[in-house]
Amino acid sequence: MIEYIALPNPCITMKHIYEARDIVDAAFANKYFSNHLNEITCAWVALHDDKVVGWAAVSECKLRCVAVHPEYRGQGIGRTLTEKRLKYLGDCDSVISYAWVRPDGTCMSCRNLENFGFKLEKELDDYYNETRMKCKYCGTDCNCVARLYRKETK
């Protein structure tokens, strides 16, 4: 059974934080987790047998990264983490999120956002170039596209 815990929480140890960092960095880019911690206002971890298998975060009226361990994808963990984030941001008039489009055109977050009623506003070329130390697909100069999504909540 997957357990979802909002942070900060005294049950979450440094071991859990390191596991979350590893999942996020593996999903996005080297040092992504530590480089963006200061932007986060709330976060959640998904635990399975005391192992972090998912991470999601928000900042003010914005969904931040969501990452699920590859062995646990397709089990609704990302969906549940998004539900928790939207509930937390319930007072916002609208919520935005950026979705990463890889060079091969795949976008793991796009369908999830669209299923929650988010609408695509625009695509941003080379969006991650200045913020990613080393993209796992592009190398040092990230040329990945971002899709800006918005959901009107009121």
N, CA, C and O atoms as a GROMACS GRO file, in nm:
protein
  616
    1MET      N    1   0.085  -0.118   0.000
    1MET     CA    2   0.000   0.000   0.000
    1MET      C    3   0.089   0.125   0.000
    1MET      O    4   0.191   0.130   0.069
    2ILE      N    5   0.049   0.224  -0.078
    2ILE     CA    6   0.123   0.350  -0.088
    2ILE      C    7   0.069   0.446   0.018
    2ILE      O    8  -0.052   0.463   0.032
    3GLU      N    9   0.160   0.508   0.092
    3GLU     CA   10   0.125   0.607   0.193
    3GLU      C   11   0.172   0.743   0.143
    3GLU      O   12   0.284   0.756   0.094
    4TYR      N   13   0.086   0.846   0.156
    4TYR     CA   14   0.119   0.980   0.110
    4TYR      C   15   0.135   1.071   0.231
    4TYR      O   16   0.046   1.078   0.316
    5ILE      N   17   0.248   1.138   0.238
    5ILE     CA   18   0.279   1.222   0.355
    5ILE      C   19   0.318   1.361   0.309
    5ILE      O   20   0.405   1.377   0.223
    6ALA      N   21   0.252   1.463   0.367
    6ALA     CA   22   0.289   1.602   0.340
    6ALA      C   23   0.411   1.638   0.422
    6ALA      O   24   0.429   1.591   0.535
    7LEU      N   25   0.494   1.722   0.365
    7LEU     CA   26   0.615   1.768   0.434
    7LEU      C   27   0.598   1.912   0.477
    7LEU      O   28   0.526   1.986   0.409
    8PRO      N   29   0.659   1.955   0.584
    8PRO     CA   30   0.745   1.875   0.671
    8PRO      C   31   0.664   1.782   0.759
    8PRO      O   32   0.548   1.810   0.792
    9ASN      N   33   0.724   1.672   0.794
    9ASN     CA   34   0.661   1.571   0.878
    9ASN      C   35   0.771   1.500   0.955
    9ASN      O   36   0.870   1.458   0.895
   10PRO      N   37   0.756   1.486   1.087
   10PRO     CA   38   0.862   1.423   1.165
   10PRO      C   39   0.889   1.277   1.130
   10PRO      O   40   0.994   1.222   1.166
   11CYS      N   41   0.795   1.212   1.060
   11CYS     CA   42   0.816   1.073   1.020
   11CYS      C   43   0.914   1.061   0.903
   11CYS      O   44   0.969   0.953   0.879
   12ILE      N   45   0.935   1.169   0.831
   12ILE     CA   46   1.023   1.167   0.715
   12ILE      C   47   1.166   1.195   0.761
   12ILE      O   48   1.193   1.297   0.825
   13THR      N   49   1.254   1.104   0.729
   13THR     CA   50   1.393   1.115   0.772
   13THR      C   51   1.480   1.167   0.657
   13THR      O   52   1.433   1.182   0.544
   14MET      N   53   1.606   1.194   0.687
   14MET     CA   54   1.699   1.235   0.583
   14MET      C   55   1.714   1.126   0.477
   14MET      O   56   1.735   1.156   0.360
   15LYS      N   57   1.702   1.002   0.517
   15LYS     CA   58   1.706   0.891   0.420
   15LYS      C   59   1.597   0.910   0.316
   15LYS      O   60   1.621   0.892   0.197
   16HIS      N   61   1.477   0.946   0.361
   16HIS     CA   62   1.366   0.969   0.270
   16HIS      C   63   1.394   1.088   0.176
   16HIS      O   64   1.364   1.082   0.057
   17ILE      N   65   1.452   1.193   0.232
   17ILE     CA   66   1.482   1.311   0.151
   17ILE      C   67   1.585   1.276   0.043
   17ILE      O   68   1.572   1.319  -0.072
   18TYR      N   69   1.686   1.197   0.079
   18TYR     CA   70   1.785   1.154  -0.021
   18TYR      C   71   1.721   1.067  -0.128
   18TYR      O   72   1.755   1.078  -0.246
   19GLU      N   73   1.629   0.980  -0.089
   19GLU     CA   74   1.560   0.897  -0.188
   19GLU      C   75   1.476   0.984  -0.282
   19GLU      O   76   1.473   0.960  -0.403
   20ALA      N   77   1.408   1.084  -0.225
   20ALA     CA   78   1.329   1.176  -0.308
   20ALA      C   79   1.420   1.252  -0.404
   20ALA      O   80   1.387   1.267  -0.522
   21ARG      N   81   1.532   1.299  -0.354
   21ARG     CA   82   1.627   1.370  -0.440
   21ARG      C   83   1.672   1.283  -0.556
   21ARG      O   84   1.679   1.329  -0.670
   22ASP      N   85   1.702   1.157  -0.528
   22ASP     CA   86   1.748   1.066  -0.633
   22ASP      C   87   1.640   1.044  -0.739
   22ASP      O   88   1.672   1.039  -0.858
   23ILE      N   89   1.514   1.032  -0.698
   23ILE     CA   90   1.404   1.012  -0.793
   23ILE      C   91   1.387   1.137  -0.880
   23ILE      O   92   1.376   1.126  -1.003
   24VAL      N   93   1.386   1.254  -0.818
   24VAL     CA   94   1.366   1.379  -0.892
   24VAL      C   95   1.482   1.405  -0.987
   24VAL      O   96   1.461   1.438  -1.103
   25ASP      N   97   1.605   1.391  -0.937
   25ASP     CA   98   1.722   1.416  -1.022
   25ASP      C   99   1.729   1.318  -1.138
   25ASP      O  100   1.766   1.355  -1.250
   26ALA      N  101   1.693   1.193  -1.114
   26ALA     CA  102   1.693   1.094  -1.222
   26ALA      C  103   1.586   1.126  -1.326
   26ALA      O  104   1.606   1.102  -1.445
   27ALA      N  105   1.474   1.181  -1.282
   27ALA     CA  106   1.365   1.212  -1.374
   27ALA      C  107   1.390   1.340  -1.453
   27ALA      O  108   1.354   1.348  -1.570
   28PHE      N  109   1.453   1.439  -1.391
   28PHE     CA  110   1.465   1.571  -1.455
   28PHE      C  111   1.608   1.603  -1.498
   28PHE      O  112   1.637   1.606  -1.618
   29ALA      N  113   1.695   1.627  -1.404
   29ALA     CA  114   1.832   1.665  -1.436
   29ALA      C  115   1.915   1.663  -1.309
   29ALA      O  116   1.862   1.678  -1.199
   30ASN      N  117   2.044   1.645  -1.326
   30ASN     CA  118   2.137   1.644  -1.214
   30ASN      C  119   2.122   1.773  -1.132
   30ASN      O  120   2.125   1.883  -1.188
   31LYS      N  121   2.108   1.760  -1.002
   31LYS     CA  122   2.095   1.869  -0.905
   31LYS      C  123   1.965   1.948  -0.917
   31LYS      O  124   1.953   2.055  -0.856
   32TYR      N  125   1.868   1.899  -0.992
   32TYR     CA  126   1.740   1.968  -1.005
   32TYR      C  127   1.674   1.985  -0.868
   32TYR      O  128   1.625   2.093  -0.834
   33PHE      N  129   1.672   1.878  -0.790
   33PHE     CA  130   1.607   1.879  -0.658
   33PHE      C  131   1.664   1.989  -0.570
   33PHE      O  132   1.589   2.074  -0.521
   34SER      N  133   1.794   1.989  -0.548
   34SER     CA  134   1.855   2.086  -0.457
   34SER      C  135   1.849   2.227  -0.512
   34SER      O  136   1.840   2.323  -0.435
   35ASN      N  137   1.854   2.244  -0.644
   35ASN     CA  138   1.850   2.377  -0.702
   35ASN      C  139   1.712   2.442  -0.691
   35ASN      O  140   1.702   2.565  -0.702
   36HIS      N  141   1.607   2.364  -0.670
   36HIS     CA  142   1.472   2.420  -0.667
   36HIS      C  143   1.403   2.410  -0.531
   36HIS      O  144   1.286   2.448  -0.518
   37LEU      N  145   1.471   2.361  -0.431
   37LEU     CA  146   1.409   2.347  -0.298
   37LEU      C  147   1.360   2.480  -0.242
   37LEU      O  148   1.256   2.484  -0.177
   38ASN      N  149   1.433   2.588  -0.266
   38ASN     CA  150   1.395   2.717  -0.208
   38ASN      C  151   1.266   2.773  -0.268
   38ASN      O  152   1.209   2.867  -0.212
   39GLU      N  153   1.219   2.719  -0.380
   39GLU     CA  154   1.096   2.766  -0.444
   39GLU      C  155   0.971   2.693  -0.396
   39GLU      O  156   0.859   2.731  -0.430
   40ILE      N  157   0.989   2.590  -0.316
   40ILE     CA  158   0.879   2.503  -0.276
   40ILE      C  159   0.813   2.554  -0.148
   40ILE      O  160   0.882   2.587  -0.051
   41THR      N  161   0.679   2.558  -0.149
   41THR     CA  162   0.606   2.595  -0.028
   41THR      C  163   0.548   2.473   0.044
   41THR      O  164   0.528   2.477   0.166
   42CYS      N  165   0.523   2.365  -0.030
   42CYS     CA  166   0.476   2.241   0.030
   42CYS      C  167   0.512   2.126  -0.063
   42CYS      O  168   0.520   2.142  -0.185
   43ALA      N  169   0.534   2.009  -0.004
   43ALA     CA  170   0.569   1.892  -0.084
   43ALA      C  171   0.510   1.767  -0.021
   43ALA      O  172   0.471   1.766   0.096
   44TRP      N  173   0.503   1.661  -0.101
   44TRP     CA  174   0.452   1.532  -0.056
   44TRP      C  175   0.546   1.423  -0.104
   44TRP      O  176   0.609   1.434  -0.209
   45VAL      N  177   0.555   1.318  -0.025
   45VAL     CA  178   0.624   1.197  -0.068
   45VAL      C  179   0.523   1.083  -0.070
   45VAL      O  180   0.428   1.080   0.009
   46ALA      N  181   0.546   0.990  -0.161
   46ALA     CA  182   0.469   0.866  -0.164
   46ALA      C  183   0.564   0.757  -0.117
   46ALA      O  184   0.673   0.741  -0.172
   47LEU      N  185   0.522   0.683  -0.014
   47LEU     CA  186   0.606   0.578   0.044
   47LEU      C  187   0.546   0.441   0.020
   47LEU      O  188   0.424   0.422   0.030
   48HIS      N  189   0.632   0.346  -0.011
   48HIS     CA  190   0.593   0.206  -0.018
   48HIS      C  191   0.696   0.128   0.064
   48HIS      O  192   0.814   0.125   0.029
   49ASP      N  193   0.651   0.065   0.171
   49ASP     CA  194   0.742  -0.008   0.261
   49ASP      C  195   0.861   0.076   0.302
   49ASP      O  196   0.975   0.030   0.296
   50ASP      N  197   0.835   0.200   0.344
   50ASP     CA  198   0.935   0.294   0.393
   50ASP      C  199   1.035   0.338   0.286
   50ASP      O  200   1.142   0.391   0.318
   51LYS      N  201   1.001   0.317   0.159
   51LYS     CA  202   1.085   0.362   0.048
   51LYS      C  203   1.010   0.471  -0.028
   51LYS      O  204   0.892   0.455  -0.059
   52VAL      N  205   1.078   0.582  -0.056
   52VAL     CA  206   1.015   0.689  -0.133
   52VAL      C  207   1.001   0.643  -0.277
   52VAL      O  208   1.100   0.608  -0.342
   53VAL      N  209   0.877   0.644  -0.328
   53VAL     CA  210   0.851   0.604  -0.466
   53VAL      C  211   0.790   0.718  -0.547
   53VAL      O  212   0.766   0.704  -0.667
   54GLY      N  213   0.766   0.832  -0.481
   54GLY     CA  214   0.712   0.948  -0.552
   54GLY      C  215   0.735   1.076  -0.474
   54GLY      O  216   0.749   1.074  -0.352
   55TRP      N  217   0.739   1.185  -0.547
   55TRP     CA  218   0.761   1.318  -0.488
   55TRP      C  219   0.683   1.418  -0.571
   55TRP      O  220   0.678   1.408  -0.694
   56ALA      N  221   0.623   1.514  -0.505
   56ALA     CA  222   0.554   1.624  -0.575
   56ALA      C  223   0.560   1.748  -0.487
   56ALA      O  224   0.566   1.739  -0.365
   57ALA      N  225   0.558   1.864  -0.552
   57ALA     CA  226   0.571   1.988  -0.477
   57ALA      C  227   0.487   2.098  -0.541
   57ALA      O  228   0.445   2.087  -0.656
   58VAL      N  229   0.464   2.204  -0.464
   58VAL     CA  230   0.396   2.324  -0.512
   58VAL      C  231   0.472   2.446  -0.463
   58VAL      O  232   0.545   2.442  -0.364
   59SER      N  233   0.452   2.556  -0.535
   59SER     CA  234   0.484   2.688  -0.485
   59SER      C  235   0.356   2.768  -0.503
   59SER      O  236   0.254   2.710  -0.540
   60GLU      N  237   0.357   2.894  -0.479
   60GLU     CA  238   0.234   2.972  -0.478
   60GLU      C  239   0.156   2.959  -0.609
   60GLU      O  240   0.200   3.008  -0.713
   61CYS      N  241   0.040   2.894  -0.604
   61CYS     CA  242  -0.051   2.874  -0.717
   61CYS      C  243   0.017   2.808  -0.838
   61CYS      O  244  -0.020   2.834  -0.952
   62LYS      N  245   0.115   2.725  -0.811
   62LYS     CA  246   0.191   2.661  -0.919
   62LYS      C  247   0.226   2.518  -0.880
   62LYS      O  248   0.282   2.494  -0.773
   63LEU      N  249   0.193   2.425  -0.968
   63LEU     CA  250   0.238   2.288  -0.948
   63LEU      C  251   0.385   2.281  -0.986
   63LEU      O  252   0.422   2.320  -1.097
   64ARG      N  253   0.467   2.232  -0.897
   64ARG     CA  254   0.609   2.214  -0.927
   64ARG      C  255   0.627   2.069  -0.972
   64ARG      O  256   0.531   2.005  -1.015
   65CYS      N  257   0.745   2.019  -0.963
   65CYS     CA  258   0.776   1.887  -1.018
   65CYS      C  259   0.698   1.775  -0.949
   65CYS      O  260   0.665   1.782  -0.830
   66VAL      N  261   0.670   1.673  -1.027
   66VAL     CA  262   0.618   1.547  -0.976
   66VAL      C  263   0.703   1.438  -1.041
   66VAL      O  264   0.726   1.440  -1.162
   67ALA      N  265   0.749   1.347  -0.960
   67ALA     CA  266   0.832   1.238  -1.011
   67ALA      C  267   0.793   1.109  -0.940
   67ALA      O  268   0.772   1.106  -0.819
   68VAL      N  269   0.784   1.002  -1.018
   68VAL     CA  270   0.750   0.870  -0.966
   68VAL      C  271   0.862   0.774  -1.007
   68VAL      O  272   0.907   0.774  -1.121
   69HIS      N  273   0.904   0.693  -0.913
   69HIS     CA  274   1.007   0.593  -0.940
   69HIS      C  275   0.963   0.507  -1.059
   69HIS      O  276   0.847   0.465  -1.064
   70PRO      N  277   1.053   0.480  -1.154
   70PRO     CA  278   1.013   0.405  -1.275
   70PRO      C  279   0.942   0.272  -1.247
   70PRO      O  280   0.853   0.234  -1.323
   71GLU      N  281   0.979   0.202  -1.142
   71GLU     CA  282   0.915   0.074  -1.111
   71GLU      C  283   0.772   0.089  -1.060
   71GLU      O  284   0.700  -0.010  -1.050
   72TYR      N  285   0.731   0.211  -1.026
   72TYR     CA  286   0.599   0.234  -0.968
   72TYR      C  287   0.508   0.317  -1.060
   72TYR      O  288   0.397   0.352  -1.020
   73ARG      N  289   0.553   0.348  -1.179
   73ARG     CA  290   0.470   0.425  -1.271
   73ARG      C  291   0.352   0.342  -1.319
   73ARG      O  292   0.358   0.219  -1.326
   74GLY      N  293   0.244   0.412  -1.353
   74GLY     CA  294   0.124   0.345  -1.402
   74GLY      C  295   0.034   0.293  -1.292
   74GLY      O  296  -0.063   0.222  -1.321
   75GLN      N  297   0.063   0.328  -1.167
   75GLN     CA  298  -0.018   0.281  -1.054
   75GLN      C  299  -0.103   0.392  -0.993
   75GLN      O  300  -0.164   0.372  -0.888
   76GLY      N  301  -0.107   0.509  -1.056
   76GLY     CA  302  -0.189   0.619  -1.006
   76GLY      C  303  -0.120   0.706  -0.902
   76GLY      O  304  -0.185   0.793  -0.843
   77ILE      N  305   0.007   0.686  -0.880
   77ILE     CA  306   0.078   0.766  -0.779
   77ILE      C  307   0.087   0.912  -0.823
   77ILE      O  308   0.059   1.001  -0.743
   78GLY      N  309   0.124   0.937  -0.948
   78GLY     CA  310   0.131   1.074  -0.998
   78GLY      C  311  -0.005   1.142  -0.992
   78GLY      O  312  -0.014   1.260  -0.958
   79ARG      N  313  -0.110   1.069  -1.025
   79ARG     CA  314  -0.246   1.123  -1.020
   79ARG      C  315  -0.282   1.162  -0.876
   79ARG      O  316  -0.336   1.270  -0.852
   80THR      N  317  -0.253   1.074  -0.782
   80THR     CA  318  -0.286   1.103  -0.642
   80THR      C  319  -0.205   1.222  -0.590
   80THR      O  320  -0.258   1.306  -0.517
   81LEU      N  321  -0.080   1.230  -0.627
   81LEU     CA  322   0.003   1.344  -0.585
   81LEU      C  323  -0.051   1.474  -0.644
   81LEU      O  324  -0.048   1.578  -0.579
   82THR      N  325  -0.100   1.469  -0.766
   82THR     CA  326  -0.159   1.588  -0.827
   82THR      C  327  -0.289   1.626  -0.758
   82THR      O  328  -0.315   1.744  -0.737
   83GLU      N  329  -0.371   1.529  -0.721
   83GLU     CA  330  -0.493   1.557  -0.646
   83GLU      C  331  -0.460   1.629  -0.516
   83GLU      O  332  -0.526   1.727  -0.481
   84LYS      N  333  -0.360   1.582  -0.445
   84LYS     CA  334  -0.321   1.643  -0.317
   84LYS      C  335  -0.271   1.786  -0.338
   84LYS      O  336  -0.301   1.875  -0.259
   85ARG      N  337  -0.195   1.807  -0.446
   85ARG     CA  338  -0.143   1.940  -0.472
   85ARG      C  339  -0.256   2.037  -0.508
   85ARG      O  340  -0.256   2.151  -0.461
   86LEU      N  341  -0.351   1.993  -0.590
   86LEU     CA  342  -0.461   2.080  -0.627
   86LEU      C  343  -0.550   2.113  -0.507
   86LEU      O  344  -0.597   2.226  -0.493
   87LYS      N  345  -0.571   2.017  -0.421
   87LYS     CA  346  -0.648   2.044  -0.299
   87LYS      C  347  -0.578   2.148  -0.213
   87LYS      O  348  -0.641   2.239  -0.159
   88TYR      N  349  -0.447   2.135  -0.200
   88TYR     CA  350  -0.369   2.230  -0.121
   88TYR      C  351  -0.379   2.372  -0.180
   88TYR      O  352  -0.384   2.470  -0.106
   89LEU      N  353  -0.382   2.382  -0.313
   89LEU     CA  354  -0.388   2.512  -0.380
   89LEU      C  355  -0.532   2.557  -0.406
   89LEU      O  356  -0.556   2.640  -0.494
   90GLY      N  357  -0.626   2.504  -0.331
   90GLY     CA  358  -0.769   2.530  -0.352
   90GLY      C  359  -0.812   2.674  -0.346
   90GLY      O  360  -0.916   2.708  -0.402
   91ASP      N  361  -0.736   2.761  -0.281
   91ASP     CA  362  -0.774   2.902  -0.272
   91ASP      C  363  -0.727   2.985  -0.391
   91ASP      O  364  -0.763   3.102  -0.402
   92CYS      N  365  -0.650   2.927  -0.479
   92CYS     CA  366  -0.599   2.999  -0.596
   92CYS      C  367  -0.710   3.016  -0.701
   92CYS      O  368  -0.790   2.925  -0.722
   93ASP      N  369  -0.713   3.132  -0.767
   93ASP     CA  370  -0.809   3.153  -0.876
   93ASP      C  371  -0.773   3.068  -0.997
   93ASP      O  372  -0.861   3.021  -1.069
   94SER      N  373  -0.644   3.050  -1.019
   94SER     CA  374  -0.597   2.962  -1.124
   94SER      C  375  -0.464   2.901  -1.081
   94SER      O  376  -0.393   2.956  -0.996
   95VAL      N  377  -0.432   2.788  -1.140
   95VAL     CA  378  -0.308   2.716  -1.108
   95VAL      C  379  -0.236   2.694  -1.240
   95VAL      O  380  -0.297   2.659  -1.341
   96ILE      N  381  -0.104   2.716  -1.238
   96ILE     CA  382  -0.024   2.690  -1.357
   96ILE      C  383   0.073   2.576  -1.333
   96ILE      O  384   0.105   2.542  -1.219
   97SER      N  385   0.118   2.518  -1.441
   97SER     CA  386   0.219   2.413  -1.434
   97SER      C  387   0.294   2.410  -1.566
   97SER      O  388   0.238   2.437  -1.672
   98TYR      N  389   0.421   2.379  -1.557
   98TYR     CA  390   0.503   2.359  -1.676
   98TYR      C  391   0.524   2.210  -1.695
   98TYR      O  392   0.551   2.138  -1.599
   99ALA      N  393   0.510   2.165  -1.818
   99ALA     CA  394   0.532   2.024  -1.848
   99ALA      C  395   0.653   2.013  -1.940
   99ALA      O  396   0.667   2.090  -2.035
  100TRP      N  397   0.738   1.919  -1.911
  100TRP     CA  398   0.862   1.898  -1.985
  100TRP      C  399   0.836   1.812  -2.107
  100TRP      O  400   0.784   1.701  -2.096
  101VAL      N  401   0.872   1.863  -2.224
  101VAL     CA  402   0.863   1.787  -2.348
  101VAL      C  403   1.005   1.748  -2.387
  101VAL      O  404   1.089   1.833  -2.415
  102ARG      N  405   1.030   1.619  -2.387
  102ARG     CA  406   1.164   1.570  -2.420
  102ARG      C  407   1.192   1.586  -2.570
  102ARG      O  408   1.099   1.606  -2.648
  103PRO      N  409   1.319   1.579  -2.609
  103PRO     CA  410   1.354   1.596  -2.751
  103PRO      C  411   1.280   1.499  -2.845
  103PRO      O  412   1.259   1.530  -2.962
  104ASP      N  413   1.241   1.382  -2.794
  104ASP     CA  414   1.169   1.286  -2.880
  104ASP      C  415   1.018   1.314  -2.885
  104ASP      O  416   0.943   1.240  -2.948
  105GLY      N  417   0.975   1.423  -2.818
  105GLY     CA  418   0.834   1.463  -2.820
  105GLY      C  419   0.750   1.407  -2.707
  105GLY      O  420   0.634   1.446  -2.694
  106THR      N  421   0.804   1.317  -2.626
  106THR     CA  422   0.724   1.262  -2.515
  106THR      C  423   0.710   1.364  -2.403
  106THR      O  424   0.801   1.443  -2.375
  107CYS      N  425   0.594   1.360  -2.341
  107CYS     CA  426   0.564   1.450  -2.229
  107CYS      C  427   0.482   1.371  -2.128
  107CYS      O  428   0.362   1.352  -2.146
  108MET      N  429   0.548   1.325  -2.022
  108MET     CA  430   0.479   1.240  -1.925
  108MET      C  431   0.373   1.316  -1.846
  108MET      O  432   0.273   1.258  -1.805
  109SER      N  433   0.393   1.445  -1.824
  109SER     CA  434   0.300   1.522  -1.742
  109SER      C  435   0.181   1.575  -1.820
  109SER      O  436   0.076   1.604  -1.761
  110CYS      N  437   0.194   1.589  -1.950
  110CYS     CA  438   0.089   1.654  -2.030
  110CYS      C  439  -0.047   1.586  -2.013
  110CYS      O  440  -0.146   1.654  -1.985
  111ARG      N  441  -0.052   1.457  -2.030
  111ARG     CA  442  -0.180   1.386  -2.020
  111ARG      C  443  -0.238   1.399  -1.879
  111ARG      O  444  -0.358   1.418  -1.862
  112ASN      N  445  -0.152   1.388  -1.777
  112ASN     CA  446  -0.198   1.402  -1.639
  112ASN      C  447  -0.261   1.540  -1.617
  112ASN      O  448  -0.369   1.550  -1.560
  113LEU      N  449  -0.194   1.644  -1.664
  113LEU     CA  450  -0.247   1.780  -1.647
  113LEU      C  451  -0.379   1.796  -1.722
  113LEU      O  452  -0.475   1.852  -1.669
  114GLU      N  453  -0.384   1.749  -1.845
  114GLU     CA  454  -0.506   1.760  -1.924
  114GLU      C  455  -0.621   1.682  -1.862
  114GLU      O  456  -0.736   1.727  -1.869
  115ASN      N  457  -0.593   1.568  -1.802
  115ASN     CA  458  -0.697   1.491  -1.733
  115ASN      C  459  -0.754   1.566  -1.614
  115ASN      O  460  -0.867   1.540  -1.573
  116PHE      N  461  -0.677   1.658  -1.558
  116PHE     CA  462  -0.725   1.739  -1.446
  116PHE      C  463  -0.784   1.871  -1.491
  116PHE      O  464  -0.813   1.958  -1.408
  117GLY      N  465  -0.804   1.888  -1.620
  117GLY     CA  466  -0.869   2.008  -1.671
  117GLY      C  467  -0.776   2.124  -1.704
  117GLY      O  468  -0.823   2.234  -1.730
  118PHE      N  469  -0.646   2.101  -1.703
  118PHE     CA  470  -0.552   2.206  -1.742
  118PHE      C  471  -0.558   2.224  -1.893
  118PHE      O  472  -0.575   2.128  -1.967
  119LYS      N  473  -0.544   2.349  -1.937
  119LYS     CA  474  -0.543   2.382  -2.079
  119LYS      C  475  -0.405   2.435  -2.117
  119LYS      O  476  -0.343   2.513  -2.044
  120LEU      N  477  -0.358   2.391  -2.234
  120LEU     CA  478  -0.229   2.436  -2.285
  120LEU      C  479  -0.239   2.583  -2.324
  120LEU      O  480  -0.326   2.621  -2.402
  121GLU      N  481  -0.149   2.665  -2.269
  121GLU     CA  482  -0.145   2.807  -2.305
  121GLU      C  483  -0.041   2.836  -2.413
  121GLU      O  484  -0.070   2.906  -2.510
  122LYS      N  485   0.080   2.780  -2.396
  122LYS     CA  486   0.183   2.802  -2.498
  122LYS      C  487   0.300   2.709  -2.475
  122LYS      O  488   0.317   2.649  -2.369
  123GLU      N  489   0.382   2.698  -2.580
  123GLU     CA  490   0.506   2.621  -2.572
  123GLU      C  491   0.622   2.718  -2.566
  123GLU      O  492   0.621   2.823  -2.631
  124LEU      N  493   0.722   2.682  -2.488
  124LEU     CA  494   0.839   2.768  -2.467
  124LEU      C  495   0.964   2.691  -2.508
  124LEU      O  496   1.004   2.596  -2.440
  125ASP      N  497   1.026   2.732  -2.618
  125ASP     CA  498   1.147   2.666  -2.665
  125ASP      C  499   1.264   2.695  -2.570
  125ASP      O  500   1.272   2.803  -2.511
  126ASP      N  501   1.352   2.598  -2.555
  126ASP     CA  502   1.474   2.612  -2.474
  126ASP      C  503   1.446   2.661  -2.332
  126ASP      O  504   1.531   2.727  -2.271
  127TYR      N  505   1.329   2.632  -2.279
  127TYR     CA  506   1.287   2.684  -2.149
  127TYR      C  507   1.382   2.645  -2.036
  127TYR      O  508   1.405   2.724  -1.945
  128TYR      N  509   1.435   2.526  -2.042
  128TYR     CA  510   1.515   2.475  -1.931
  128TYR      C  511   1.664   2.504  -1.945
  128TYR      O  512   1.742   2.468  -1.857
  129ASN      N  513   1.706   2.568  -2.054
  129ASN     CA  514   1.846   2.584  -2.084
  129ASN      C  515   1.925   2.648  -1.969
  129ASN      O  516   2.035   2.602  -1.937
  130GLU      N  517   1.871   2.752  -1.908
  130GLU     CA  518   1.945   2.822  -1.803
  130GLU      C  519   1.930   2.759  -1.665
  130GLU      O  520   2.007   2.791  -1.575
  131THR      N  521   1.832   2.670  -1.647
  131THR     CA  522   1.808   2.616  -1.513
  131THR      C  523   1.857   2.473  -1.496
  131THR      O  524   1.868   2.426  -1.383
  132ARG      N  525   1.887   2.404  -1.604
  132ARG     CA  526   1.932   2.265  -1.593
  132ARG      C  527   2.082   2.258  -1.608
  132ARG      O  528   2.138   2.296  -1.711
  133MET      N  529   2.147   2.211  -1.504
  133MET     CA  530   2.292   2.198  -1.508
  133MET      C  531   2.336   2.098  -1.615
  133MET      O  532   2.434   2.120  -1.686
  134LYS      N  533   2.261   1.989  -1.625
  134LYS     CA  534   2.294   1.888  -1.725
  134LYS      C  535   2.168   1.808  -1.754
  134LYS      O  536   2.124   1.726  -1.672
  135CYS      N  537   2.111   1.832  -1.870
  135CYS     CA  538   1.991   1.759  -1.910
  135CYS      C  539   2.031   1.616  -1.946
  135CYS      O  540   2.130   1.595  -2.015
  136LYS      N  541   1.954   1.520  -1.899
  136LYS     CA  542   1.987   1.380  -1.927
  136LYS      C  543   1.966   1.343  -2.073
  136LYS      O  544   2.012   1.237  -2.116
  137TYR      N  545   1.899   1.428  -2.151
  137TYR     CA  546   1.876   1.400  -2.292
  137TYR      C  547   1.961   1.488  -2.384
  137TYR      O  548   2.008   1.442  -2.488
  138CYS      N  549   1.981   1.614  -2.346
  138CYS     CA  550   2.051   1.708  -2.434
  138CYS      C  551   2.198   1.727  -2.399
  138CYS      O  552   2.275   1.775  -2.482
  139GLY      N  553   2.236   1.691  -2.278
  139GLY     CA  554   2.372   1.720  -2.234
  139GLY      C  555   2.375   1.852  -2.158
  139GLY      O  556   2.281   1.882  -2.085
  140THR      N  557   2.480   1.930  -2.174
  140THR     CA  558   2.494   2.051  -2.094
  140THR      C  559   2.405   2.164  -2.141
  140THR      O  560   2.362   2.245  -2.058
  141ASP      N  561   2.375   2.174  -2.268
  141ASP     CA  562   2.285   2.278  -2.319
  141ASP      C  563   2.148   2.216  -2.346
  141ASP      O  564   2.128   2.149  -2.447
  142CYS      N  565   2.055   2.238  -2.254
  142CYS     CA  566   1.923   2.178  -2.265
  142CYS      C  567   1.838   2.254  -2.366
  142CYS      O  568   1.818   2.375  -2.353
  143ASN      N  569   1.789   2.184  -2.466
  143ASN     CA  570   1.704   2.244  -2.568
  143ASN      C  571   1.560   2.194  -2.558
  143ASN      O  572   1.483   2.207  -2.653
  144CYS      N  573   1.525   2.136  -2.446
  144CYS     CA  574   1.391   2.082  -2.428
  144CYS      C  575   1.287   2.194  -2.423
  144CYS      O  576   1.315   2.306  -2.380
  145VAL      N  577   1.168   2.161  -2.468
  145VAL     CA  578   1.055   2.253  -2.472
  145VAL      C  579   0.974   2.237  -2.342
  145VAL      O  580   0.967   2.128  -2.285
  146ALA      N  581   0.916   2.346  -2.297
  146ALA     CA  582   0.821   2.340  -2.186
  146ALA      C  583   0.684   2.380  -2.239
  146ALA      O  584   0.673   2.468  -2.325
  147ARG      N  585   0.581   2.315  -2.188
  147ARG     CA  586   0.444   2.354  -2.218
  147ARG      C  587   0.386   2.417  -2.093
  147ARG      O  588   0.386   2.356  -1.985
  148LEU      N  589   0.336   2.536  -2.107
  148LEU     CA  590   0.272   2.606  -1.996
  148LEU      C  591   0.123   2.573  -1.998
  148LEU      O  592   0.053   2.599  -2.095
  149TYR      N  593   0.077   2.515  -1.887
  149TYR     CA  594  -0.063   2.479  -1.870
  149TYR      C  595  -0.126   2.566  -1.761
  149TYR      O  596  -0.059   2.608  -1.667
  150ARG      N  597  -0.255   2.591  -1.774
  150ARG     CA  598  -0.328   2.669  -1.673
  150ARG      C  599  -0.464   2.602  -1.650
  150ARG      O  600  -0.527   2.549  -1.741
  151LYS      N  601  -0.505   2.607  -1.523
  151LYS     CA  602  -0.640   2.559  -1.486
  151LYS      C  603  -0.707   2.669  -1.406
  151LYS      O  604  -0.657   2.713  -1.303
  152GLU      N  605  -0.821   2.712  -1.456
  152GLU     CA  606  -0.902   2.810  -1.381
  152GLU      C  607  -0.978   2.732  -1.275
  152GLU      O  608  -1.046   2.634  -1.305
  153THR      N  609  -0.966   2.775  -1.152
  153THR     CA  610  -1.028   2.700  -1.043
  153THR      C  611  -1.147   2.772  -0.983
  153THR      O  612  -1.221   2.712  -0.905
  154LYS      N  613  -1.168   2.895  -1.017
  154LYS     CA  614  -1.281   2.971  -0.961
  154LYS      C  615  -1.364   3.030  -1.071
  154LYS      O  616  -1.464   3.097  -1.044
   0.00000   0.00000   0.00000
